[in-house]
Amino acid sequence: MDKRLGFIGIIIEDRRKSAPKVNELLTQYGESIIARTGIPYRPKHCNVITLAVEMSTDELGSLTGKLGALEGVMVKSALAKA
């Protein structure tokens, strides 16, 4: 599989409800995660997680699809062209 550098941006609307499920998924894909930053944004009562990843398009699609299916979780991602 051709792995490329990329990022995933995750917004969690209800930390108590969704964060455990998000963390479980991120643990499953941990070998492909280069860096992770999590920021609680209290004024909007949400959390923001940014990930730097090295993944194939299939892996990225699998992870972001699972994350996006979680209630109260929004996800955006991109991979480098090369």
C-alpha positions in Angstrom: 0.0 0.0 0.0 1.2 3.5 -0.9 1.2 5.5 2.3 1.2 9.3 2.2 1.5 12.1 4.7 -1.8 13.8 5.7 -3.9 15.2 8.4 -7.2 14.6 10.1 -9.2 17.3 11.9 -11.8 16.1 14.4 -14.4 18.1 16.4 -16.2 16.4 19.2 -19.3 18.1 20.4 -19.9 16.1 23.6 -16.7 14.9 25.1 -18.3 12.6 27.7 -20.4 10.9 25.2 -18.0 10.5 22.2 -14.4 10.8 23.4 -14.1 7.2 24.6 -15.2 5.9 21.2 -12.9 8.3 19.4 -9.9 7.3 21.5 -10.6 3.6 21.0 -10.6 4.1 17.2 -7.4 6.2 17.3 -5.7 3.5 19.4 -6.6 1.0 16.7 -4.8 3.2 14.1 -2.0 4.3 16.4 0.8 3.0 14.3 -0.2 5.4 11.5 -0.5 8.5 13.7 2.6 10.6 13.7 1.4 13.4 16.1 -1.8 14.2 18.0 -3.0 17.5 19.5 -6.1 17.7 21.6 -7.6 21.0 22.7 -10.7 21.5 24.8 -12.5 24.6 23.5 -14.6 25.6 26.4 -16.4 28.6 24.9 -18.1 26.3 22.5 -18.2 23.3 24.8 -16.4 21.1 22.3 -13.0 19.5 21.8 -10.7 19.7 18.8 -8.2 17.0 17.8 -5.7 17.3 15.0 -3.7 14.4 13.8 -0.7 14.1 11.5 -0.8 10.7 9.8 0.9 8.5 7.3 -1.8 6.3 5.7 -3.0 4.9 2.5 -6.2 6.3 1.1 -8.0 3.1 2.2 -6.8 3.4 5.8 -7.7 7.1 5.9 -11.2 6.4 4.5 -11.7 3.6 6.9 -10.7 5.7 10.0 -12.5 8.9 9.0 -15.6 6.9 8.0 -15.8 5.2 11.4 -15.1 8.5 13.2 -17.7 10.4 11.1 -20.3 7.8 11.9 -20.1 8.6 15.6 -22.8 10.9 17.0 -21.5 14.4 17.6 -18.2 13.9 15.8 -17.2 15.9 12.7 -14.2 14.9 10.6 -12.2 16.5 7.7 -9.0 15.1 6.2 -6.5 15.3 3.4 -3.5 13.4 2.1 -0.5 14.8 0.2 -0.4 14.0 -3.5 2.9 12.2 -3.4 
